[in-house]
Amino acid sequence: MKPFKFRGERILEWRRVQADAARGEYLRAAETAREALNVADAATASVEQAAQAAMMAIRQATEVATIERHRIWISREERRADGCRKTYQERQAAADQKAAALQLANRHVRVMERLRERTLRRYQHLERQLEMNALNELATTQFARRRAEEGVERGHRSNVEQ
């Protein structure tokens, strides 16, 4: 019998390459989302810092220009923080899409691996059956040969006795 060769081996390898590429894309997307989260957290902290500075300025000064400058500063920091949060959400959505693509690619690999294992088990079962058939045939042949030899010996003995 020919040695086992899975006909879908090239497809399995291709699926593995796809899964590796999807894994790399997911890791990059997750890293950019993590970086965007850090930037958004820093922007939120900057808004809080600006608000605290404004409160200090209000307590110390009564000039309207100083209070207005702090209000504009806080507003600018809030817009910046909102932009950073939006960027984070977009990058997180992209990372989620890449995660879904990675799960799908891994599922395709598992399907092909299960198919390969099932095919290998069938091949091994068939190989065992052929081996058992060959052993049965050999045993039957040996049994028939022994019976024939015993019959010849018995026939030879009965001829000699007569």
N, C-alpha and C positions, 0 to 999 in steps of 0.2 A: 504494500500500500504506500502511496506517496506520502511524504512528510506533510504535516499540517501547514496550510497556508490560508490565512484569513483573507478573503477577497476584498474585504472592506478596509484593509490595513491603511491604504493611502487616504481614505476618507477619515479614518480614525486619527491619523497623524495630522491631517488638515484641520480637523475639529480641535485637536490639542493646540495647534498653532493659533487658531482663532481664540481659544480660551486664554492662552497666554497673552495675546494682544489685548483682549478685553480686560484681563487682570491689570495690565500695565496702564491702560486708559483709566480704569477705575481708580487705581492708586494715585495717578496724577490728578484726577478730578477731585478726589477726596482731600488730597493735600492742598489744592487751591481753595477748596471750600473751607478747610481748617485755617488757612492763612487769611481768608476773607473774614472769618469769624473773629480772629485775633484783631484785625484792623477795625471791625465793627465794635468790638469790646473797647478798644482804645479810643475810638471816636465817642462812644457813650461816656467813657470816663472823662474825656475832654469836655463834653457838655456839662457834666456834673461839676468839673473843676471851674468852668466858666460861670456856672450858676453860683458856686460858692464865692468866687471872686466878686461877682456882682453884689451878693449880699454883704460882703465886707465893704465894698465901695459905698453901698447905700447907707450903711451904719456910720461910715466915716465922713462922707462928703454929701453935700446937699446940692451940688451943681447938677443941673439937668443934663448938660453935655456929657458928663461922666456916666451918669445912669443910662443915657441913650447909647453911648459907645458900648457899654456892657450888654445892653439889650440886643444891639446889632451883632455883637460878638457871639452871644448865646444863640441867636437866630442862625447865624452862619454855621456854627458848630452843630446845631440840630439838623440843618440841611445836609451837612457833610455826613453826620451819623446816619441819617435816613438813607442817603446814597450808599453808604457802606453796608447797611443792613439789606438793602435791595440787592446789592452785588452778592452778598453772602447767600441770600435766598436763591438767586439765579444759579450760583455755583453749586449750592446744595442740591437744587433740582437736577442740574447736569450730573452731579455725582450719583444721585438716585437713579437716573436713567442708565448711567454706566454700570451701576450695581445690578440693575435688572438685566442688562445685556450680558454681564458676567454670569449671572445665574443661568440664563438661557444657554450660554456657551458651555457652561459646566454640565448642564442637563444633557446637551447634545453629546458631549464626551461620554458621560455615563451610559447613555443609550447605546452608543457604539461599543463601549467596553462590555456591556451586558450581552450585546449581540455576539461579540467575539467570544465571550466565555461560553455562551449557549452553543455556539458553533463548535467550539473546542470540545465541549462535553459530548455533543453528538458524534464528533469524529472519534473521540476516545471510546465511546460506547460501540460504535461500528467496528473499530479496530479490535476491541475485546471480542465482539461477536465473531469476526473473521478468524481470530486466533482460536477461539473455542471450536469453531467449525473445523478448522484444520486439525486440532487435537482430536476431535471426535472422529474425523475421517481416518486419522492415523491409528487411533485405537481400534476402530472397526476393521481396518485392513490387517492390523496385527492379530486381532482376534480370529478373523477369517483364515489367515495364514496358519495360525496354530491349530485351528479346528481341521483344516485340510491336512496338515502334517499328521495330526492324531488319527485322522481317518485313513491316511495312507499306511500308517504304522499298524493300525488295527486290521486293515485289509491284508497287509503283508503277513501279519501274524496268523490270521485265519486261513490264508492260503498255505502257509508253512505247516500248520497243524493238520490240515486235511491231507 
